[in-house]
């Protein structure tokens, strides 16, 4: 299976079912806002603003926004330190996201 298809059809749906930012970064003082948003300190630059970053669950997957300075993106960009991963780095971030979702990467190995 191609990595992009694996991300869209396997990893993203699993993340939407089981993952929250509090799962990966529990020390960032996450609070829930409504049905689909979590706010806490930014996982990318740190800081002590407990509402500096928001993660929103959308139909396309998890999206983040840092209100202070880091910008926004998807889970793969957060795992890559705030930048959009490309090539081999994208595949490595995909593997990390699959591990967070509890998904076996055998189909892309």
The 8 nearest C-alpha neighbors of each residue, nearest first, counted from 0:
[[1, 106, 107, 5, 2, 4, 3, 108],
 [0, 2, 4, 3, 5, 107, 106, 6],
 [3, 1, 5, 4, 107, 6, 0, 90],
 [4, 2, 6, 5, 1, 7, 0, 8],
 [3, 5, 7, 6, 1, 2, 8, 0],
 [4, 6, 2, 9, 8, 3, 7, 1],
 [7, 5, 10, 3, 4, 9, 11, 8],
 [8, 6, 4, 5, 11, 9, 3, 10],
 [9, 7, 5, 4, 6, 10, 11, 12],
 [8, 10, 5, 6, 12, 11, 7, 13],
 [9, 11, 6, 13, 97, 12, 14, 8],
 [10, 12, 14, 13, 7, 6, 9, 60],
 [13, 11, 15, 14, 10, 9, 16, 8],
 [14, 12, 16, 10, 15, 11, 100, 17],
 [15, 13, 18, 11, 100, 17, 16, 12],
 [14, 16, 12, 13, 17, 18, 11, 60],
 [17, 15, 13, 14, 12, 18, 100, 11],
 [16, 18, 14, 15, 13, 100, 19, 99],
 [17, 19, 14, 15, 22, 16, 100, 20],
 [20, 18, 22, 21, 17, 23, 37, 14],
 [19, 21, 22, 23, 24, 18, 54, 37],
 [20, 22, 25, 24, 19, 23, 29, 27],
 [21, 23, 20, 19, 24, 25, 18, 99],
 [24, 22, 20, 21, 25, 19, 99, 18],
 [23, 25, 21, 26, 20, 22, 27, 42],
 [24, 26, 21, 27, 22, 23, 28, 29],
 [27, 25, 28, 24, 21, 29, 40, 23],
 [26, 28, 40, 39, 25, 29, 24, 42],
 [29, 27, 39, 26, 49, 30, 40, 25],
 [30, 28, 39, 38, 27, 37, 21, 31],
 [31, 29, 38, 37, 39, 32, 28, 50],
 [30, 32, 37, 36, 33, 38, 29, 34],
 [33, 31, 36, 37, 30, 34, 35, 38],
 [32, 34, 35, 36, 31, 37, 30, 55],
 [35, 33, 36, 32, 31, 56, 37, 55],
 [34, 36, 56, 55, 33, 32, 37, 57],
 [37, 35, 55, 32, 54, 31, 33, 56],
 [36, 38, 31, 54, 30, 53, 32, 29],
 [39, 37, 53, 50, 29, 30, 52, 54],
 [38, 40, 29, 49, 50, 28, 52, 27],
 [39, 41, 49, 27, 51, 48, 52, 47],
 [40, 42, 52, 45, 43, 51, 44, 65],
 [43, 41, 45, 44, 40, 27, 24, 52],
 [44, 42, 41, 45, 80, 81, 77, 69],
 [43, 45, 41, 42, 46, 69, 68, 40],
 [46, 44, 41, 42, 43, 40, 47, 27],
 [45, 47, 48, 40, 44, 41, 51, 49],
 [46, 48, 40, 49, 45, 51, 41, 27],
 [49, 47, 51, 40, 50, 46, 39, 41],
 [48, 50, 39, 40, 51, 47, 28, 38],
 [49, 51, 39, 38, 48, 52, 40, 53],
 [52, 50, 48, 40, 66, 41, 49, 65],
 [53, 51, 65, 41, 39, 38, 50, 64],
 [52, 54, 38, 64, 63, 37, 55, 65],
 [53, 55, 63, 37, 36, 62, 38, 64],
 [56, 54, 36, 62, 35, 61, 57, 63],
 [55, 57, 61, 35, 60, 36, 62, 54],
 [58, 56, 60, 59, 61, 55, 62, 35],
 [57, 59, 60, 56, 61, 15, 12, 11],
 [60, 58, 57, 61, 11, 56, 62, 7],
 [61, 59, 57, 58, 56, 11, 15, 62],
 [60, 62, 56, 55, 73, 57, 74, 54],
 [63, 61, 73, 55, 54, 72, 74, 56],
 [62, 64, 54, 71, 72, 53, 73, 55],
 [63, 65, 71, 53, 52, 70, 66, 54],
 [66, 64, 52, 69, 70, 67, 51, 71],
 [65, 67, 51, 52, 64, 68, 70, 69],
 [68, 66, 65, 51, 69, 52, 70, 41],
 [67, 69, 70, 65, 66, 44, 51, 64],
 [68, 70, 65, 67, 81, 71, 43, 44],
 [71, 69, 65, 64, 68, 66, 72, 81],
 [72, 70, 64, 63, 65, 69, 73, 62],
 [71, 73, 63, 62, 76, 64, 74, 77],
 [72, 74, 62, 76, 75, 61, 63, 77],
 [73, 75, 77, 76, 61, 78, 62, 72],
 [74, 76, 78, 77, 73, 92, 79, 93],
 [75, 77, 83, 79, 81, 82, 78, 74],
 [78, 76, 81, 74, 80, 79, 75, 73],
 [77, 79, 75, 76, 80, 74, 92, 81],
 [80, 78, 76, 77, 81, 82, 84, 75],
 [81, 79, 77, 78, 82, 43, 76, 83],
 [82, 80, 77, 76, 79, 43, 69, 83],
 [81, 83, 76, 80, 79, 84, 77, 72],
 [82, 84, 76, 85, 81, 79, 75, 72],
 [85, 83, 89, 88, 82, 76, 79, 86],
 [84, 86, 89, 88, 87, 83, 90, 82],
 [87, 85, 89, 88, 90, 84, 91, 92],
 [88, 86, 90, 89, 91, 85, 84, 92],
 [87, 89, 91, 90, 86, 84, 85, 92],
 [90, 88, 84, 85, 92, 86, 87, 91],
 [89, 91, 93, 87, 88, 92, 94, 86],
 [90, 92, 88, 94, 93, 89, 87, 95],
 [93, 91, 95, 89, 94, 90, 75, 96],
 [94, 92, 90, 96, 91, 95, 97, 89],
 [93, 95, 97, 91, 92, 96, 98, 90],
 [96, 94, 92, 98, 97, 93, 91, 99],
 [95, 97, 99, 93, 98, 94, 92, 100],
 [98, 96, 102, 100, 94, 99, 95, 10],
 [97, 99, 101, 95, 100, 96, 102, 94],
 [100, 98, 96, 97, 101, 95, 18, 14],
 [101, 99, 97, 14, 98, 102, 13, 96],
 [100, 102, 98, 99, 97, 103, 13, 96],
 [103, 101, 97, 100, 98, 104, 10, 13],
 [102, 104, 105, 101, 97, 98, 106, 94],
 [105, 103, 106, 107, 102, 108, 94, 97],
 [104, 106, 108, 107, 103, 102, 0, 94],
 [105, 107, 104, 0, 108, 5, 103, 1],
 [108, 106, 105, 0, 104, 2, 1, 5],
 [107, 105, 106, 104, 0, 2, 103, 1]]
